[in-house]
Amino acid sequence: MKQLFQKTPLWFLLIWIVGFMMIVFNSFQSNSGTINLLALFIINVANAIRIWKNERSLAITFLVVAALCLAYIFKYFYRYV
């Protein structure tokens, strides 16, 4: 466990904690999936930045998933605006 925290950057842990808190609070507060998608977008982009040097194909996959989350967020806002 200690080795895991030494290899993971502090900025990534903080972003992951904020994203996880967004998902947990949204599950108790409202039915809106946009907050969950926003949290997943943030976590995926942070993870892609973190692993870009070592595993570029996986980072591109995370960026594609982030783009899909962003597309659904825009679709939601376009529908209600």
ABEGO torsion letter per residue (X at the ends): XAAAAAABBAAAAAAAAAAAAAAAAAAAABABAAAAAAAAAAAAAAAAAAAAAABAAAAAAAAAAAAAAAAAAAAAAAAAX
